[in-house]
C-alpha cells in the first residue's frame, strides 16, 4: 500500500471530533482510508470535500459498486504523522477518533 512519508513519519488519516469515525466506521479491509496519498493531499490542502469525493470513488473502485464506504468523517479529517514502523491503533467513541502509539501506552496484558 502506498503511503505518504515525510521526515521518517507516515501520514495517518483520522477524524477527531464527534459525529462519524473515518476509518473506524468502516470494515478492516478499508485500511486504505488511513493512508491514501490522494486523500492526504486533499486534507493537506484543506479540501475535505475533495477528500470525501476521492474516498467515495476509491471505495467503489476497490470494494465494488455495491459496497458502502462511510465518508461522513471527512469534514473533520486530520493527519497524524507517525514514525514509520511504529505500531498504533485508532480508537473511537461516538465518532470521535483518536490514535494511540502502542509503545507509548501503558497497556495491560492478561
N, CA, C and O atoms as a GROMACS GRO file, in nm:
protein
  440
    1UNK      N    1   0.084  -0.117   0.000
    1UNK     CA    2   0.000   0.000   0.000
    1UNK      C    3   0.089   0.124   0.000
    1UNK      O    4   0.181   0.135   0.080
    2UNK      N    5   0.060   0.216  -0.089
    2UNK     CA    6   0.136   0.340  -0.098
    2UNK      C    7   0.100   0.431   0.019
    2UNK      O    8  -0.017   0.444   0.055
    3UNK      N    9   0.202   0.494   0.078
    3UNK     CA   10   0.182   0.583   0.192
    3UNK      C   11   0.263   0.710   0.170
    3UNK      O   12   0.362   0.709   0.097
    4UNK      N   13   0.221   0.817   0.234
    4UNK     CA   14   0.294   0.943   0.228
    4UNK      C   15   0.394   0.945   0.343
    4UNK      O   16   0.357   0.929   0.459
    5UNK      N   17   0.520   0.966   0.308
    5UNK     CA   18   0.628   0.966   0.407
    5UNK      C   19   0.696   1.102   0.407
    5UNK      O   20   0.724   1.160   0.302
    6UNK      N   21   0.722   1.152   0.528
    6UNK     CA   22   0.791   1.280   0.541
    6UNK      C   23   0.870   1.277   0.671
    6UNK      O   24   0.816   1.248   0.778
    7UNK      N   25   0.998   1.308   0.662
    7UNK     CA   26   1.085   1.315   0.780
    7UNK      C   27   1.079   1.189   0.865
    7UNK      O   28   1.080   1.197   0.988
    8UNK      N   29   1.072   1.072   0.801
    8UNK     CA   30   1.070   0.945   0.872
    8UNK      C   31   0.935   0.908   0.931
    8UNK      O   32   0.924   0.810   1.005
    9UNK      N   33   0.833   0.985   0.899
    9UNK     CA   34   0.698   0.958   0.951
    9UNK      C   35   0.601   0.930   0.836
    9UNK      O   36   0.623   0.971   0.722
   10UNK      N   37   0.494   0.861   0.870
   10UNK     CA   38   0.390   0.826   0.774
   10UNK      C   39   0.264   0.905   0.809
   10UNK      O   40   0.228   0.919   0.926
   11UNK      N   41   0.197   0.957   0.707
   11UNK     CA   42   0.070   1.028   0.726
   11UNK      C   43  -0.041   0.927   0.753
   11UNK      O   44  -0.062   0.834   0.676
   12UNK      N   45  -0.111   0.947   0.865
   12UNK     CA   46  -0.224   0.862   0.903
   12UNK      C   47  -0.346   0.952   0.918
   12UNK      O   48  -0.344   1.049   0.994
   13UNK      N   49  -0.451   0.919   0.845
   13UNK     CA   50  -0.575   0.997   0.848
   13UNK      C   51  -0.667   0.949   0.960
   13UNK      O   52  -0.685   0.828   0.978
   14UNK      N   53  -0.724   1.043   1.034
   14UNK     CA   54  -0.822   1.010   1.138
   14UNK      C   55  -0.915   1.130   1.154
   14UNK      O   56  -0.883   1.241   1.109
   15UNK      N   57  -1.030   1.108   1.218
   15UNK     CA   58  -1.127   1.217   1.232
   15UNK      C   59  -1.163   1.242   1.378
   15UNK      O   60  -1.254   1.179   1.432
   16UNK      N   61  -1.091   1.335   1.443
   16UNK     CA   62  -1.127   1.371   1.579
   16UNK      C   63  -1.255   1.454   1.577
   16UNK      O   64  -1.288   1.514   1.475
   17UNK      N   65  -1.324   1.458   1.683
   17UNK     CA   66  -1.450   1.531   1.689
   17UNK      C   67  -1.566   1.434   1.678
   17UNK      O   68  -1.558   1.334   1.607
   18UNK      N   69  -1.672   1.465   1.746
   18UNK     CA   70  -1.786   1.374   1.748
   18UNK      C   71  -1.864   1.381   1.618
   18UNK      O   72  -1.863   1.483   1.550
   19UNK      N   73  -1.930   1.273   1.585
   19UNK     CA   74  -2.008   1.265   1.462
   19UNK      C   75  -1.992   1.129   1.400
   19UNK      O   76  -2.067   1.036   1.431
   20UNK      N   77  -1.894   1.116   1.313
   20UNK     CA   78  -1.870   0.988   1.244
   20UNK      C   79  -1.721   0.961   1.238
   20UNK      O   80  -1.642   1.051   1.211
   21UNK      N   81  -1.684   0.837   1.262
   21UNK     CA   82  -1.545   0.798   1.250
   21UNK      C   83  -1.506   0.780   1.105
   21UNK      O   84  -1.589   0.742   1.022
   22UNK      N   85  -1.382   0.806   1.073
   22UNK     CA   86  -1.334   0.793   0.935
   22UNK      C   87  -1.305   0.648   0.902
   22UNK      O   88  -1.377   0.587   0.823
   23UNK      N   89  -1.202   0.593   0.961
   23UNK     CA   90  -1.170   0.452   0.932
   23UNK      C   91  -1.243   0.358   1.026
   23UNK      O   92  -1.271   0.244   0.990
   24UNK      N   93  -1.275   0.404   1.146
   24UNK     CA   94  -1.337   0.316   1.245
   24UNK      C   95  -1.481   0.280   1.212
   24UNK      O   96  -1.533   0.182   1.265
   25UNK      N   97  -1.545   0.355   1.127
   25UNK     CA   98  -1.683   0.324   1.090
   25UNK      C   99  -1.688   0.242   0.962
   25UNK      O  100  -1.794   0.227   0.901
   26UNK      N  101  -1.576   0.189   0.921
   26UNK     CA  102  -1.568   0.105   0.802
   26UNK      C  103  -1.505  -0.029   0.838
   26UNK      O  104  -1.450  -0.046   0.947
   27UNK      N  105  -1.514  -0.123   0.745
   27UNK     CA  106  -1.456  -0.256   0.766
   27UNK      C  107  -1.304  -0.249   0.768
   27UNK      O  108  -1.244  -0.155   0.716
   28UNK      N  109  -1.243  -0.349   0.830
   28UNK     CA  110  -1.096  -0.357   0.836
   28UNK      C  111  -1.032  -0.366   0.698
   28UNK      O  112  -0.915  -0.330   0.682
   29UNK      N  113  -1.106  -0.412   0.597
   29UNK     CA  114  -1.048  -0.422   0.464
   29UNK      C  115  -1.035  -0.286   0.396
   29UNK      O  116  -0.991  -0.278   0.281
   30UNK      N  117  -1.071  -0.181   0.464
   30UNK     CA  118  -1.060  -0.047   0.408
   30UNK      C  119  -0.947   0.031   0.475
   30UNK      O  120  -0.959   0.150   0.503
   31UNK      N  121  -0.837  -0.039   0.499
   31UNK     CA  122  -0.719   0.024   0.560
   31UNK      C  123  -0.667   0.140   0.476
   31UNK      O  124  -0.601   0.230   0.527
   32UNK      N  125  -0.696   0.137   0.347
   32UNK     CA  126  -0.652   0.245   0.258
   32UNK      C  127  -0.706   0.381   0.305
   32UNK      O  128  -0.647   0.484   0.272
   33UNK      N  129  -0.815   0.382   0.381
   33UNK     CA  130  -0.868   0.509   0.433
   33UNK      C  131  -0.769   0.576   0.528
   33UNK      O  132  -0.773   0.698   0.545
   34UNK      N  133  -0.682   0.500   0.588
   34UNK     CA  134  -0.582   0.555   0.680
   34UNK      C  135  -0.466   0.622   0.609
   34UNK      O  136  -0.409   0.719   0.660
   35UNK      N  137  -0.430   0.572   0.490
   35UNK     CA  138  -0.302   0.609   0.430
   35UNK      C  139  -0.308   0.669   0.289
   35UNK      O  140  -0.205   0.716   0.241
   36UNK      N  141  -0.420   0.669   0.223
   36UNK     CA  142  -0.426   0.701   0.080
   36UNK      C  143  -0.362   0.838   0.049
   36UNK      O  144  -0.403   0.940   0.104
   37UNK      N  145  -0.260   0.840  -0.040
   37UNK     CA  146  -0.190   0.964  -0.073
   37UNK      C  147  -0.279   1.072  -0.133
   37UNK      O  148  -0.258   1.191  -0.105
   38UNK      N  149  -0.378   1.035  -0.214
   38UNK     CA  150  -0.468   1.135  -0.273
   38UNK      C  151  -0.550   1.205  -0.164
   38UNK      O  152  -0.568   1.326  -0.168
   39UNK      N  153  -0.597   1.127  -0.068
   39UNK     CA  154  -0.677   1.185   0.040
   39UNK      C  155  -0.588   1.270   0.130
   39UNK      O  156  -0.630   1.377   0.175
   40UNK      N  157  -0.467   1.222   0.158
   40UNK     CA  158  -0.373   1.301   0.238
   40UNK      C  159  -0.348   1.436   0.173
   40UNK      O  160  -0.349   1.539   0.240
   41UNK      N  161  -0.326   1.438   0.042
   41UNK     CA  162  -0.301   1.563  -0.031
   41UNK      C  163  -0.421   1.657  -0.021
   41UNK      O  164  -0.405   1.777  -0.003
   42UNK      N  165  -0.541   1.602  -0.032
   42UNK     CA  166  -0.662   1.685  -0.022
   42UNK      C  167  -0.674   1.746   0.117
   42UNK      O  168  -0.709   1.863   0.131
   43UNK      N  169  -0.646   1.668   0.220
   43UNK     CA  170  -0.653   1.719   0.357
   43UNK      C  171  -0.545   1.824   0.380
   43UNK      O  172  -0.571   1.926   0.443
   44UNK      N  173  -0.425   1.798   0.331
   44UNK     CA  174  -0.316   1.896   0.347
   44UNK      C  175  -0.351   2.029   0.282
   44UNK      O  176  -0.311   2.135   0.330
   45UNK      N  177  -0.426   2.024   0.172
   45UNK     CA  178  -0.465   2.147   0.102
   45UNK      C  179  -0.589   2.210   0.164
   45UNK      O  180  -0.630   2.319   0.124
   46UNK      N  181  -0.650   2.142   0.262
   46UNK     CA  182  -0.768   2.196   0.328
   46UNK      C  183  -0.899   2.164   0.258
   46UNK      O  184  -1.004   2.215   0.298
   47UNK      N  185  -0.894   2.080   0.155
   47UNK     CA  186  -1.014   2.048   0.077
   47UNK      C  187  -1.073   1.915   0.123
   47UNK      O  188  -1.052   1.812   0.058
   48UNK      N  189  -1.145   1.916   0.231
   48UNK     CA  190  -1.203   1.793   0.286
   48UNK      C  191  -1.317   1.740   0.201
   48UNK      O  192  -1.345   1.620   0.202
   49UNK      N  193  -1.384   1.828   0.127
   49UNK     CA  194  -1.488   1.782   0.034
   49UNK      C  195  -1.425   1.696  -0.075
   49UNK      O  196  -1.481   1.593  -0.114
   50UNK      N  197  -1.309   1.737  -0.124
   50UNK     CA  198  -1.238   1.658  -0.225
   50UNK      C  199  -1.194   1.524  -0.164
   50UNK      O  200  -1.201   1.421  -0.231
   51UNK      N  201  -1.150   1.525  -0.038
   51UNK     CA  202  -1.112   1.401   0.031
   51UNK      C  203  -1.230   1.305   0.034
   51UNK      O  204  -1.214   1.185   0.011
   52UNK      N  205  -1.348   1.357   0.063
   52UNK     CA  206  -1.470   1.275   0.066
   52UNK      C  207  -1.499   1.216  -0.072
   52UNK      O  208  -1.531   1.098  -0.083
   53UNK      N  209  -1.488   1.298  -0.175
   53UNK     CA  210  -1.515   1.251  -0.312
   53UNK      C  211  -1.415   1.143  -0.354
   53UNK      O  212  -1.453   1.044  -0.417
   54UNK      N  213  -1.289   1.162  -0.319
   54UNK     CA  214  -1.187   1.062  -0.352
   54UNK      C  215  -1.218   0.930  -0.282
   54UNK      O  216  -1.211   0.823  -0.342
   55UNK      N  217  -1.254   0.937  -0.154
   55UNK     CA  218  -1.285   0.816  -0.077
   55UNK      C  219  -1.406   0.743  -0.135
   55UNK      O  220  -1.407   0.621  -0.143
   56UNK      N  221  -1.507   0.818  -0.175
   56UNK     CA  222  -1.626   0.755  -0.235
   56UNK      C  223  -1.587   0.683  -0.365
   56UNK      O  224  -1.629   0.570  -0.390
   57UNK      N  225  -1.507   0.750  -0.447
   57UNK     CA  226  -1.463   0.690  -0.575
   57UNK      C  227  -1.379   0.566  -0.550
   57UNK      O  228  -1.402   0.462  -0.611
   58UNK      N  229  -1.281   0.577  -0.459
   58UNK     CA  230  -1.194   0.463  -0.431
   58UNK      C  231  -1.270   0.347  -0.368
   58UNK      O  232  -1.241   0.231  -0.395
   59UNK      N  233  -1.368   0.379  -0.286
   59UNK     CA  234  -1.450   0.274  -0.226
   59UNK      C  235  -1.517   0.189  -0.332
   59UNK      O  236  -1.522   0.066  -0.321
   60UNK      N  237  -1.568   0.254  -0.433
   60UNK     CA  238  -1.633   0.181  -0.543
   60UNK      C  239  -1.531   0.105  -0.627
   60UNK      O  240  -1.557  -0.009  -0.668
   61UNK      N  241  -1.416   0.168  -0.653
   61UNK     CA  242  -1.313   0.101  -0.733
   61UNK      C  243  -1.252  -0.020  -0.662
   61UNK      O  244  -1.232  -0.125  -0.722
   62UNK      N  245  -1.224  -0.004  -0.533
   62UNK     CA  246  -1.154  -0.107  -0.458
   62UNK      C  247  -1.245  -0.214  -0.400
   62UNK      O  248  -1.205  -0.330  -0.386
   63UNK      N  249  -1.367  -0.176  -0.364
   63UNK     CA  250  -1.455  -0.268  -0.295
   63UNK      C  251  -1.582  -0.302  -0.372
   63UNK      O  252  -1.664  -0.382  -0.324
   64UNK      N  253  -1.601  -0.244  -0.489
   64UNK     CA  254  -1.718  -0.276  -0.570
   64UNK      C  255  -1.829  -0.174  -0.556
   64UNK      O  256  -1.841  -0.106  -0.454
   65UNK      N  257  -1.910  -0.166  -0.658
   65UNK     CA  258  -2.019  -0.068  -0.665
   65UNK      C  259  -2.119  -0.082  -0.551
   65UNK      O  260  -2.175   0.018  -0.506
   66UNK      N  261  -2.143  -0.203  -0.505
   66UNK     CA  262  -2.247  -0.226  -0.404
   66UNK      C  263  -2.196  -0.217  -0.261
   66UNK      O  264  -2.273  -0.235  -0.167
   67UNK      N  265  -2.067  -0.190  -0.244
   67UNK     CA  266  -2.010  -0.181  -0.110
   67UNK      C  267  -2.016  -0.036  -0.063
   67UNK      O  268  -1.982   0.056  -0.138
   68UNK      N  269  -2.059  -0.016   0.060
   68UNK     CA  270  -2.071   0.119   0.116
   68UNK      C  271  -1.944   0.156   0.192
   68UNK      O  272  -1.897   0.080   0.277
   69UNK      N  273  -1.890   0.272   0.161
   69UNK     CA  274  -1.779   0.328   0.237
   69UNK      C  275  -1.831   0.452   0.308
   69UNK      O  276  -1.875   0.547   0.244
   70UNK      N  277  -1.826   0.451   0.440
   70UNK     CA  278  -1.874   0.565   0.519
   70UNK      C  279  -1.770   0.677   0.512
   70UNK      O  280  -1.656   0.659   0.556
   71UNK      N  281  -1.809   0.790   0.458
   71UNK     CA  282  -1.718   0.904   0.446
   71UNK      C  283  -1.768   1.024   0.527
   71UNK      O  284  -1.725   1.137   0.504
   72UNK      N  285  -1.858   0.998   0.621
   72UNK     CA  286  -1.917   1.107   0.699
   72UNK      C  287  -1.814   1.182   0.784
   72UNK      O  288  -1.837   1.297   0.820
   73UNK      N  289  -1.702   1.118   0.816
   73UNK     CA  290  -1.599   1.184   0.897
   73UNK      C  291  -1.505   1.273   0.817
   73UNK      O  292  -1.412   1.330   0.874
   74UNK      N  293  -1.526   1.286   0.687
   74UNK     CA  294  -1.434   1.361   0.602
   74UNK      C  295  -1.419   1.507   0.643
   74UNK      O  296  -1.310   1.563   0.633
   75UNK      N  297  -1.526   1.569   0.688
   75UNK     CA  298  -1.519   1.711   0.719
   75UNK      C  299  -1.427   1.743   0.837
   75UNK      O  300  -1.385   1.858   0.853
   76UNK      N  301  -1.397   1.643   0.919
   76UNK     CA  302  -1.308   1.666   1.033
   76UNK      C  303  -1.173   1.599   1.020
   76UNK      O  304  -1.100   1.589   1.119
   77UNK      N  305  -1.139   1.552   0.902
   77UNK     CA  306  -1.014   1.477   0.885
   77UNK      C  307  -0.890   1.556   0.926
   77UNK      O  308  -0.876   1.675   0.896
   78UNK      N  309  -0.803   1.486   0.994
   78UNK     CA  310  -0.673   1.539   1.033
   78UNK      C  311  -0.566   1.437   0.995
   78UNK      O  312  -0.597   1.322   0.965
   79UNK      N  313  -0.442   1.481   0.997
   79UNK     CA  314  -0.329   1.392   0.968
   79UNK      C  315  -0.242   1.381   1.092
   79UNK      O  316  -0.198   1.482   1.148
   80UNK      N  317  -0.217   1.258   1.134
   80UNK     CA  318  -0.120   1.231   1.239
   80UNK      C  319   0.006   1.181   1.169
   80UNK      O  320  -0.002   1.092   1.085
   81UNK      N  321   0.119   1.237   1.203
   81UNK     CA  322   0.246   1.192   1.146
   81UNK      C  323   0.309   1.096   1.245
   81UNK      O  324   0.360   1.136   1.350
   82UNK      N  325   0.304   0.968   1.211
   82UNK     CA  326   0.350   0.862   1.300
   82UNK      C  327   0.479   0.802   1.244
   82UNK      O  328   0.489   0.772   1.125
   83UNK      N  329   0.576   0.786   1.332
   83UNK     CA  330   0.706   0.733   1.291
   83UNK      C  331   0.689   0.602   1.213
   83UNK      O  332   0.615   0.513   1.255
   84UNK      N  333   0.758   0.592   1.100
   84UNK     CA  334   0.749   0.473   1.016
   84UNK      C  335   0.784   0.348   1.097
   84UNK      O  336   0.886   0.345   1.167
   85UNK      N  337   0.701   0.246   1.087
   85UNK     CA  338   0.723   0.120   1.157
   85UNK      C  339   0.664   0.116   1.297
   85UNK      O  340   0.665   0.011   1.361
   86UNK      N  341   0.613   0.228   1.346
   86UNK     CA  342   0.555   0.236   1.481
   86UNK      C  343   0.416   0.173   1.480
   86UNK      O  344   0.335   0.201   1.392
   87UNK      N  345   0.388   0.089   1.578
   87UNK     CA  346   0.255   0.029   1.592
   87UNK      C  347   0.160   0.132   1.654
   87UNK      O  348   0.197   0.201   1.749
   88UNK      N  349   0.040   0.142   1.600
   88UNK     CA  350  -0.059   0.235   1.652
   88UNK      C  351  -0.197   0.173   1.638
   88UNK      O  352  -0.216   0.073   1.569
   89UNK      N  353  -0.293   0.234   1.705
   89UNK     CA  354  -0.432   0.192   1.691
   89UNK      C  355  -0.518   0.317   1.681
   89UNK      O  356  -0.484   0.423   1.734
   90UNK      N  357  -0.630   0.302   1.611
   90UNK     CA  358  -0.730   0.407   1.606
   90UNK      C  359  -0.843   0.363   1.698
   90UNK      O  360  -0.896   0.253   1.683
   91UNK      N  361  -0.878   0.448   1.792
   91UNK     CA  362  -0.991   0.419   1.879
   91UNK      C  363  -1.101   0.520   1.849
   91UNK      O  364  -1.076   0.628   1.794
   92UNK      N  365  -1.223   0.484   1.884
   92UNK     CA  366  -1.336   0.570   1.851
   92UNK      C  367  -1.440   0.562   1.960
   92UNK      O  368  -1.468   0.455   2.014
   93UNK      N  369  -1.498   0.679   1.993
   93UNK     CA  370  -1.613   0.686   2.082
   93UNK      C  371  -1.708   0.789   2.023
   93UNK      O  372  -1.674   0.907   2.011
   94UNK      N  373  -1.827   0.746   1.988
   94UNK     CA  374  -1.930   0.833   1.932
   94UNK      C  375  -1.879   0.912   1.811
   94UNK      O  376  -1.911   1.029   1.792
   95UNK      N  377  -1.798   0.844   1.730
   95UNK     CA  378  -1.744   0.906   1.609
   95UNK      C  379  -1.614   0.981   1.629
   95UNK      O  380  -1.547   1.014   1.531
   96UNK      N  381  -1.577   1.008   1.752
   96UNK     CA  382  -1.456   1.083   1.782
   96UNK      C  383  -1.337   0.988   1.781
   96UNK      O  384  -1.318   0.910   1.874
   97UNK      N  385  -1.257   0.995   1.676
   97UNK     CA  386  -1.141   0.907   1.665
   97UNK      C  387  -1.019   0.970   1.730
   97UNK      O  388  -1.000   1.092   1.728
   98UNK      N  389  -0.937   0.884   1.785
   98UNK     CA  390  -0.806   0.926   1.833
   98UNK      C  391  -0.708   0.814   1.800
   98UNK      O  392  -0.749   0.702   1.769
   99UNK      N  393  -0.582   0.844   1.809
   99UNK     CA  394  -0.482   0.741   1.781
   99UNK      C  395  -0.393   0.725   1.902
   99UNK      O  396  -0.366   0.820   1.975
  100UNK      N  397  -0.349   0.603   1.923
  100UNK     CA  398  -0.260   0.569   2.033
  100UNK      C  399  -0.138   0.500   1.976
  100UNK      O  400  -0.149   0.406   1.896
  101UNK      N  401  -0.022   0.546   2.017
  101UNK     CA  402   0.103   0.481   1.980
  101UNK      C  403   0.123   0.368   2.080
  101UNK      O  404   0.134   0.393   2.201
  102UNK      N  405   0.128   0.246   2.032
  102UNK     CA  406   0.133   0.130   2.121
  102UNK      C  407   0.253   0.136   2.216
  102UNK      O  408   0.237   0.108   2.335
  103UNK      N  409   0.371   0.172   2.167
  103UNK     CA  410   0.490   0.171   2.253
  103UNK      C  411   0.486   0.281   2.358
  103UNK      O  412   0.564   0.277   2.453
  104UNK      N  413   0.397   0.379   2.342
  104UNK     CA  414   0.390   0.489   2.438
  104UNK      C  415   0.276   0.473   2.538
  104UNK      O  416   0.262   0.553   2.630
  105UNK      N  417   0.195   0.369   2.519
  105UNK     CA  418   0.082   0.348   2.609
  105UNK      C  419   0.120   0.265   2.730
  105UNK      O  420   0.225   0.202   2.734
  106UNK      N  421   0.033   0.266   2.824
  106UNK     CA  422   0.051   0.184   2.943
  106UNK      C  423  -0.051   0.070   2.935
  106UNK      O  424  -0.146   0.064   3.013
  107UNK      N  425  -0.028  -0.019   2.841
  107UNK     CA  426  -0.121  -0.127   2.816
  107UNK      C  427  -0.100  -0.240   2.914
  107UNK      O  428   0.012  -0.265   2.959
  108UNK      N  429  -0.206  -0.305   2.946
  108UNK     CA  430  -0.204  -0.419   3.037
  108UNK      C  431  -0.211  -0.548   2.956
  108UNK      O  432  -0.265  -0.549   2.845
  109UNK      N  433  -0.157  -0.653   3.008
  109UNK     CA  434  -0.163  -0.784   2.945
  109UNK      C  435  -0.221  -0.883   3.045
  109UNK      O  436  -0.178  -0.889   3.160
  110UNK      N  437  -0.320  -0.962   3.000
  110UNK     CA  438  -0.382  -1.061   3.090
  110UNK      C  439  -0.299  -1.188   3.092
  110UNK      O  440  -0.334  -1.284   3.161
   0.00000   0.00000   0.00000
